[in-house]
Amino acid sequence: MNEADLIELARAFVAAVAAAKPREIIEAFYAEDVVQEEFPNLLLPNGAVRDFINLRAAYDKSRYAIARQSYEVVNAMASGHCVVLETIWSATLAVGFGKLLPGATMRARFAQVFEFRDGLIFRIRNYDCFDPF
């Protein structure tokens, strides 16, 4: 696959997550040995490393905690098998979180690095910068 195709795959993945598609659709983007590394941020001060099973659990949890969300991709670039998306995320909460009540909005800017192998995501690195909440 060329770099433009990989950018479109990364965009399609983010759009599927934003639309809260069934997990089977999300998981179809992943290689079996996928690993996501989320660097420290306001939600996860120690960061997190997730394999396939833990990505599934995190996705399932988010589908119930978030009433709706949007991802605005403001920049996308690729080099070889890597794609970087710069995204503005906004979510309306379905449940309370800390001081935020259900219906409150959370926002963040994300930089996500996707590494592809054979057209599937096998590594994701998230650099998430949340607005104060």
LINFEN-V740511 format. One record per residue. N is the residue number from 1. PHI is phi in degrees with one decimal (NA if undefined). OMEGA is omega as a letter, one per 40 degrees, with the letter a starting at -180 (999 if undefined). Layout:
BEGIN
n: {N;N}
phi: {PHI;PHI}
omega: {OMEGA;OMEGA}
END
This chain:
BEGIN
n: {1;2;3;4;5;6;7;8;9;10;11;12;13;14;15;16;17;18;19;20;21;22;23;24;25;26;27;28;29;30;31;32;33;34;35;36;37;38;39;40;41;42;43;44;45;46;47;48;49;50;51;52;53;54;55;56;57;58;59;60;61;62;63;64;65;66;67;68;69;70;71;72;73;74;75;76;77;78;79;80;81;82;83;84;85;86;87;88;89;90;91;92;93;94;95;96;97;98;99;100;101;102;103;104;105;106;107;108;109;110;111;112;113;114;115;116;117;118;119;120;121;122;123;124;125;126;127;128;129;130;131;132;133}
phi: {NA;-87.6;-62.0;-62.9;-64.2;-67.0;-61.0;-64.3;-63.2;-62.5;-63.3;-64.5;-61.4;-61.0;-63.7;-65.5;-64.6;-58.4;-84.3;53.6;-61.3;-54.9;-60.2;-61.3;-69.8;-62.9;-68.0;-67.1;-80.9;-94.4;-74.7;-58.3;-100.4;-58.1;-137.7;-112.8;-115.8;-108.9;-77.5;-50.7;-155.3;-61.4;-77.9;-127.5;-57.2;-102.0;72.0;-160.7;-125.5;-125.3;-92.1;-54.2;-63.7;-73.4;-64.1;-59.3;-63.0;-65.1;-65.9;-59.6;-62.9;-65.7;-64.9;-96.0;-87.1;-115.0;-74.0;-160.7;-151.5;-138.7;-125.9;-101.7;-77.8;-99.8;-160.4;-144.1;-148.4;-137.3;-145.9;61.1;-96.5;-108.6;-126.1;-117.8;-113.8;-104.0;-135.7;-103.6;-109.0;-138.7;-140.1;-97.9;-77.5;-88.3;-129.7;-68.8;-145.5;58.9;-85.0;-83.9;-92.7;-53.6;94.5;-70.8;-110.9;-111.3;-135.8;-159.0;-111.0;-116.7;-116.9;-121.9;-108.4;-107.8;-111.2;-111.1;-138.7;54.9;78.8;-121.1;-78.3;-117.5;-144.9;-134.1;-121.2;-108.8;-119.0;-105.1;-116.9;-82.0;-64.1;-57.1;-141.5}
omega: {i;a;i;i;i;i;i;i;i;i;i;i;a;i;i;i;i;a;a;i;i;a;i;i;i;a;i;i;a;i;a;a;a;i;i;i;i;a;a;a;a;i;a;a;i;a;i;i;a;i;a;a;a;i;i;a;i;i;i;a;a;a;i;a;a;i;i;a;i;i;i;i;a;i;i;i;a;i;a;a;a;i;i;i;i;a;i;a;i;a;i;a;i;i;i;i;a;i;a;i;i;a;i;a;i;i;i;i;a;i;a;i;i;i;a;i;a;i;i;i;i;i;i;i;a;i;a;i;a;i;i;i;999}
END
